[in-house]
Amino acid sequence: MEKVQELYTRMMVELSYALEAKKGQGLVEYALIIALVSVALIAALGLMTGAITGVFSAIQTALNNAN
């Protein structure tokens, strides 16, 4: 979750730079791209949560059985 926050922060910084550098239609396009990327990342993380949990559970089981 920390990586998502870092990515979000970087994207917002880039957006603020775009706000200063560009005006008008280009700015709106950047904002839409950032919004779409954010939604895609959140959706991907939601879909991957089960798989990641399964991997860590398998690792935990293997470690418990090693003792």
C-alpha positions, -999 to +999 in steps of 0.1 A: +000+000+000+030+022+007+041+019-030+006+030-041+009+061-019+043+069-033+031+065-068+001+087-061+023+114-046+046+113-076+017+116-100+003+145-080+037+163-081+038+157-119+003+171-122+013+202-103+043+207-126+019+203-156-004+228-141+024+253-139+038+245-174+007+240-194-027+256-196-060+248-213-067+215-231-033+199-225-038+203-188-071+186-189-057+157-209-029+152-183-054+152-155-075+126-173-046+104-179-035+105-143-070+098-131-073+068-154-039+054-144-049+058-107-082+039-113-063+012-132-037+008-104-064+006-077-083-020-097-051-041-104-042-040-067-077-051-058-075-081-082-040-091-071-048-090-034-060-126-033-030-139-053-005-121-031-023-134+000-021-169-014+017-166-021+024-154+015+002-182+029+021-208+009+054-194+022+042-194+057+030-230+054+063-240+040+082-223+068+060-239+094+065-273+080+103-269+078+105-268+116 
